[in-house]
Amino acid sequence: MSHGHAWGEPVAGKRVDLSVRIGSLTLRNPILTASGTFGYGDEYAHVVKIASLGGVVTKTVTVHPRAGNGPTRIAETASGMLNSIGLENVGLERFRSEKLPRLRALDATVVASIGGETPEELEELLGALGDEPGVGAFEVNFSCPNVAAGGARYWADPARLESTLRRLRHLTRRPLIAKLSPDVTDIRETARACEAGGADALTCVNTFVGMAIDLERMRSKLGKATGGLSGPAVKPMALARCWEASRAVKIPVIGSGGISSGRDALEFIAAGAAAVQVGTATFVEPGASLRVVDEMRAWLAAHGVTRVEDFRGMFDAPAAQAVGVPGGAK
Ligand SMILES: Cc1cc2nc3c(=O)[nH]c(=O)nc-3n(C[C@H](O)[C@H](O)[C@H](O)COP(=O)(O)O)c2cc1C
């Protein structure tokens, strides 16, 4: 599958066009922050120039406020971390009255993440938020591994995904992005079901179910037995799921899982992703997402690529069809 690509001349001084489209929404660049790792955006405004990001995906909001799971909710693992936050959030009313006005003031592209235990709850959320100004798109969290009801297992059923998206589609004119779990036998099935139900894009993937045991106490290192694994440890697995999903559908796929450098981001884009999300890396370095934008731009410029859109899917492009890379195709 590797074609041994010959890249073009560096394009020093020339602007690299980083803009990408997700349905009807144009992002200024393909780097978003991942839900649950960047608060509601405004918390990071003093460290990161939010308007320079492709977008901010807010913490998943549910109809009613949730306190989340008990402690311990975070455990470090080799090259990654487990979390069992359990969708702690302020609930629909405070999200609309407090968080959205602050986000509107940030000049950021906002993707609002919504989560529900049933299709009806998602309908209620989208019915309430669907026309709110300041929201560029909605990401439906069909993949939380840390809740007792309405989590990744419940939403792993392709028929349920398709019928739910059909019910949601008419409730907003904004793009609907379905966020999928990696913990399924074949992600192409859930991906195709979301496309058939009317999703405008997919996010692949949420955290992987994982666990860690404290041997002396013979207890989980988390408050509950299992949690969601994220960080560099999951990147190769997330990349494979993203590549598989991208090839299975025509709608754009947004990559997520272990991305912490421009090179990581470009691997996902080469594998077919239209955009990517930076999550756990933000905990290590609050400004990681913006650094990823800069590193990506520099790599593309150094390799003669003037439009990131031309780079998408390059891994699968037969060398003869490699487009937009000056002098690139042999
Ligand atoms: C502490 C924490 C909280 C998260 N909360 C959410 C959430 O509320 N909704 C969601 O869709 N994903 C949530 N995620 C998953 C991330 O958005 C992301 O998909 C995942 O962590 C993989 O990317 P990463 O390796 O870059 O972190 C959370 C992840 C972490 C680490």
The ligand as a Gaussian input file, in Angstrom:
#p B3LYP/6-31G(d) Opt

LIG

0 1
 C      -10.684000      13.058000      30.612000
 C      -11.392000      12.778000      29.325000
 C      -12.728000      13.133000      29.181000
 C      -13.398000      12.882000      27.976000
 N      -14.709000      13.251000      27.851000
 C      -15.340000      13.049000      26.673000
 C      -16.675000      13.503000      26.476000
 O      -17.307000      14.100000      27.347000
 N      -17.267000      13.260000      25.271000
 C      -16.610000      12.620000      24.252000
 O      -17.196000      12.442000      23.173000
 N      -15.331000      12.200000      24.396000
 C      -14.694000      12.404000      25.576000
 N      -13.386000      12.000000      25.709000
 C      -12.694000      11.342000      24.567000
 C      -11.845000      12.337000      23.787000
 O      -12.651000      13.346000      23.210000
 C      -11.029000      11.628000      22.670000
 O      -11.910000      11.127000      21.694000
 C      -10.182000      10.491000      23.208000
 O       -9.597000      10.858000      24.447000
 C       -9.068000      10.041000      22.243000
 O       -8.218000      11.100000      21.880000
 P       -6.830000      11.467000      22.660000
 O       -6.024000      10.207000      22.714000
 O       -6.243000      12.552000      21.828000
 O       -7.221000      11.929000      24.026000
 C      -12.705000      12.239000      26.900000
 C      -11.359000      11.899000      27.068000
 C      -10.695000      12.152000      28.242000
 C       -9.245000      11.758000      28.356000

